[in-house]
């Protein structure tokens, strides 16, 4: 018996609806285990997790990234580990999840955080 249709909520706010897992369904319920982001935050270490095609990235880099050809766009939330974290997605940590364009902006401006995670696809 599956959990299809069950809802995960915090303070009455629906965070996700659980669907049965299967060969074409990989949705996880919100996770509460500590993450590296929690540890960095606790030690007041600045950080960002940047991934391709998040937010406005496809518009900024429609054909190339700093001259390197970009043949396709491929954001996949399932490969974005911190988006499953309740702590990350319900606090100010969510602002540290940005697109690769933000990473390049930080590089060019000399404003990189102490730790940068970059997922190019």
URMO-V537443 format. One record per run of one state. SS is the DSSP state (H for helix, E for strand, L for the rest). FROM is the first residue (numbers start at 1). TO is the last residue. If there is no record, write none. Layout:
SS_FROM_TO / SS_FROM_TO
This chain:
L_1_6 / E_7_10 / L_11_12 / E_13_17 / L_18_21 / E_22_22 / L_23_24 / E_25_25 / L_26_30 / E_31_31 / L_32_35 / H_36_42 / L_43_46 / E_47_51 / L_52_56 / H_57_60 / L_61_63 / E_64_65 / L_66_67 / E_68_69 / L_70_76 / H_77_79 / L_80_80 / H_81_84 / E_85_85 / H_86_89 / L_90_91 / H_92_96 / E_97_99 / H_100_109 / L_110_114 / E_115_119 / L_120_121
